């Protein structure tokens, strides 16, 4: 009865996608814990740190000052000015804060805003796999077709021109890039960025550059923004936000930087969909750009957790993993009793009470993703549980 109702009324594009694997697993973890079950949740893509105090205080002040109403659709001017300054100083991207920046309700919405504005039925979008779980569904909701560009654990998910060219067609209109990368932890090299940019120019396509993890990098790795190359800047839609670097996931605040004619079109869509991002969150976010010391402390702690988790996993049977160059995820290759990522994830959940995200969710069924945004205590508990099961 329910299926007949859904089939009759639900949009066919919505029916074609599944729920978010990572969100669903985290929801599952919260439900199980609420029911009293002891589990170790290593699925969560959220910092376990609190939002820096000065940002919270700025939010309180902005609410008290009455900044609780609509603001311009592109965002509060002072925040856009701060974003423009940040992009110039940190990313070598020059933008006009007046007409080349949009503040959005989250970076995920920013990605969808770019997709829904520029893609049409039948367009193709290149997505580098393994990829974040939402890229393909967001493309499908626009009516466009996601096209996988397979990357591989064995060569550390290296991007080459050859891999890109194998999947481009006359229908290709866009490519989605994510560095530092969720789930692999890769940070693209200068050579890879150069290859990608030349590919974009040669094929005259748009690129979404998702840089939400840019500050969470280790061992002298540094994010290189695609749009820092002036020759390709007008084709790049840079996406960023405040969730990961500043532990502001619940604030739902992101931003887009792009050429003004692209921004003009996206602003129209934002006006109709959400009007604007939350006003007092925007005033508070201005403080984030002065929180370098707080961010550095978080990254130092992430590095300590990363080093612990990678070392322990590599000592366990069935695991092989590199140290991620960025993000707070380990993407480990598993080879245990012939299980694929889904089977292995289910096995350790049922037997060790450890919840991870199978690589199949990211279009790689050899690996699993483990988040070290969890506390060190949780990581230690997870490792101990895995040892008891895998050494049996």
N, C-alpha and C positions, 0 to 999 in steps of 0.2 A: 504493500500500500504506500509506504513512504517512498520507495524507489520510483513508483509510478508518478508520485507527486513531484519528486525532484526532477525526473526526466522530462516532465511536462513544462516545468517553470524555470529550472535553473539554466543559466547561461551555459552554452556548450563549452565555452572556453574555460569556465570555472570547473565544469565537470571533468575536463581533460587533465587537470592538475591534482596532485595529492597535497596533503598537509605538509608543513615544514617538518622534516625529520628531527632537526635539532631542537626546535621549539616543543615538538610533541614529546620527545624524550625527557626534556627538562620538566615539562608539565607532569609527566609520569612520575619522575623522581619526587616532585613536591607532594603529589597525591600519596605515594607510598610512604613517605616520611610522615605525613599527617596521619596516616593509618597506623603508625608505630613501627614500620619495617625499617630495619637498619640497612642502609645502602650507602655506598660511596659514589657520589655523582661527579663523574669526570666528563660530562657532556656540555656543561654550561659555558657559553661564550660571553661571560659577564665578569668584570673585575670583582673580587670579593672585598675590595677596599671601599671606604666611604668616599662620597664626593668631597673634594677639598673644602675646608671650612669657609674660606673666603668666598667661594662661589655660593654656598648656601646662605651666607650672611647677605650677599648681594641680592639674592632672591627675596629674602625677608624684607629688605629695605625697599625693593622695587614694588612689592605688593603693598607695603605700608604707604608708599608714595602714590599709589593709585594706578600703577602701570598694569592694569588688569583688563584692558579693552583691546579692540582691534588695533593692529599696526599695519603699515603698508605691506602689501603682498610680498614684495621682494625681501622684506625684513627691516628691522630697526637700523637706521642709517649709521649710528655709532658702532653697532656690531659689524655691519658690512665694511666699515672703514677699518676696523680691527682685523677682520679677515683678510682684507686686501693687503694690509701691512704685513701680516703674518705670511701670506703667500709670496710676497716679494722677498722678505728676509729669509725665509726658510726653504722655499721651493723654487726660487728664481722665476716666478710667474708674475708678470705685471698685468693687473686687471684694474678696471675702473669700478670703484665701489658703487657708483650710481646705477650703472646699467649692465654690469658683468658678473654680478653675484646675486644669488637667491638663497635666503635662509629658509630651510624646510623643516617640517616636523619629523626629523630623523633622517639619517643617511639612506636607509632602506627606501623611504619614500622618495628621496632625491633620485635614486636610481630608477624607480618606477616612473617618476615624472619625466625623466629624460627619455625613457623607453616609450612611454605612451604618447609623448609629443612628436617623436620623429619616426616611429616605425608604423608600417601599414601591413595589411594582409598580404602575405606572400614574401615579404622581405626576409632576408636571412641574417642571423647574428652569430658571429663566431664567439665561442666560449671555450676558454682554455680549461680542460679537465685534467685533474680533479678541480671542481669549482664549488663555490659556496652554494648552498642548497636553494637559494631563492632566485638566482639569475635566470634559470631556464623557465620556471613558472611565470616569472614576471614578463619574460619575452612572449610566452604563449598567451598570456592574457591580452597582449596587444594584437594578437592575430599573426604575429611574425613567427618564424621558425628558428629555434635554437639549433646551431650546428656545432657539434663537438670537435675540438682540436685536441686529440689525446696527447698528454704528456706522461712521462713514466718515471717511476721511483728509481729505476736502475741508472738513469743519467741525471738524477736529482731534478727531474721535472724541467729540464732545460728547454728554452724556447729557441727555435731556429726558423729561419725564413722558409726552409723546405717544409716544415710541419704546417706552417700557416698557409703556404701556397697549395698544399694538398686539399684544402677544404674550402677555398674561396671559389665563388661562382659569380656569374653576372648579377645574381640576386643579392649578393652580400652588401649590406648597407651599414653594418656596425660591427665593432668588436668590443668585448668587455674584458678589461684588464684589471687584475687585483694584485697589488704588491704594496706592502708585505702580504703574503697570500694565506688566506684561509681556504683549505685546511693544511696546506703543505708546510707553511712556515718559511717558504722561500722569499728572498728579497732579490728582485731582478737586478742584473748587472748592467753596467753602462752599455755593454755590447748588445745585450738583449733589448734594452730600451731603444737603442739606435735601430736595431732590426725591425722592431715593432713600428716605430715612427716612419721608417722608410716604406714599410708595407702599407701603412695607412695612406701615405702620400701617393704611392704608385697606384693604389686601387680607389683613391678618392672616396674613402668611407669615413664615418664618424667613429670615435672611440669614447667609451666610458672608462675613465681611470678611477677605480675605487681605491682610495688611499687611507681608509679609516684606521688602519693599524700603523700609520707612518712613524709614530714616536716609540712604538714598542719593538725595538730592534736591539741586537746584541753584537758583541765582538767587532765593533767598528763598522758594522754594516750600516748603510744609509739609504733611505728611500729616495729614488730619483723620479721626479714627476715628469710624465710624458710631455706636459705642456711647457716645460722649461726650455724646450727647443722651439724657438720662434717660428721656424719654418713650418711646423705642424700645429702650432697652438690653436689656430682657428677651427681645427677638426677635433679638438679634445674637449670633452666635458669632464672636468675634474670634480670628483665627489669626495667629501670628507665630513667630519662631524665631531661630536664631543663625547660620544658614548664610551669608547674604548680607552683613549688616552687619559681622560679626566674622570673616569668612573662615573659617568653621567647617563647610564643606559635608560633609566626611567624618565629622564628629562625630555627625551625624544627631540633632539635638535641636531640637524645636519646642515650642510650647505653645498651649493653648486657654484663653480666658477667656469665661465665659458664666454665665448665671443658674443657680443651684445645682441646680434640678430638671433642667435640661438636662445639666449636668455629671454628675449622679448616674447618668443613663442611659448617658452616654458612658464613664464609668469602668467600668461593667459590661462593656462591649464590649472596652475596653482590657485588662481583667483576663484575658479569655479569649483575646485575640489575641496579646498580647506580654508580658503580666504588668506590665512597667514599662519605661521608657526606661533606657539604660545608666547605672549608678550613678555611676561616677567621672566621666563626662561631665557629669552634673548638678552635682556638686560643683565642677568646673572652671568651669562656665558662670556660677556666681555672680560670678566675677571679671570677666565680660564687661561688666557694668554699670558698671565703673570704667574702661572702655577708651575713653572719649569722645575723648581726644586721638588715639589710634590710628585710630579710625573717621574722625575729621575729616581726618587726613592721607590716608587712602585716598580719601575723597570728593574732596578737592582734586586728587588725581592723576587720578581718573576724569573730573573736569571738564576738565582739560587735554586728556585723550584725546578726550573728547566734542567739544570745540571744534575740535580738529584734524580729526577724522573727518567731522563735519558740513560743515565748510568745504571739505574736499577732495572729498567726494561731490557736493556741490552744484556743483562746477566740472566734473564729469564729464558727458558726454552720457548721457542716459537716466535720470538721477537727480534726484529732488526729495525733500528731507527737512527737517523742522524739528528744532530742538534739543530733545532730550528733557528734560522737566522733572524726571524722576527715573529710577531704575534705571541699568543700564549697557548699554542697548540703543538703537540707532538703528533706527527702523522707516521705511525709505525707500521711497517710491513709485518704481516703475521703468516706463519707457516707452522700450524699446529694440528696434527692429526688430519691433515687434508681439508680443514675447514676454510670456507671463504669468510669474508669480513662479517657478514650477517650471522652466519652460524657461530663464529667465534665470539662475537659480541653477545649473542644470546647465551652461549655456554658460560662465559665468565659472569654474566648477570645472574643466571640461575644458580651457579655453584659457588661464586665468590661474593655475590652482592655488589659487584662493581659495574656501574653503568657507563658505557662509552658510546660514541657514535660510529656506526659501521661506515667504512669507506664507500660502500655502495650508495650512501646518501649523497656522496660527492662525485659519483660516477667512477669509482675506483674500488673494485671488490677485493683487492689484495691487502688493503691497509685499514687501520682503524684510527680515529682521531681521539686523543685524550687531552683534555684541557687542564693546564696547570694554573688557571685563574682561581682554582680551588685553593684552600689553605694548605700549608705544609702538613698539618696534622691529617687532613683528609687524604693527601697524596701518600703519606706514610701508611695510613690505614689501608688504602687501596693496594699498595704494593705488597703489604703483608698478606692480604687476602688472596692476591694473585699467586703468591709463592705457595701458599697452602694447597691451592687447587692444581697449579701447573706442575708441581713437583711430585704429585701423587703417583 
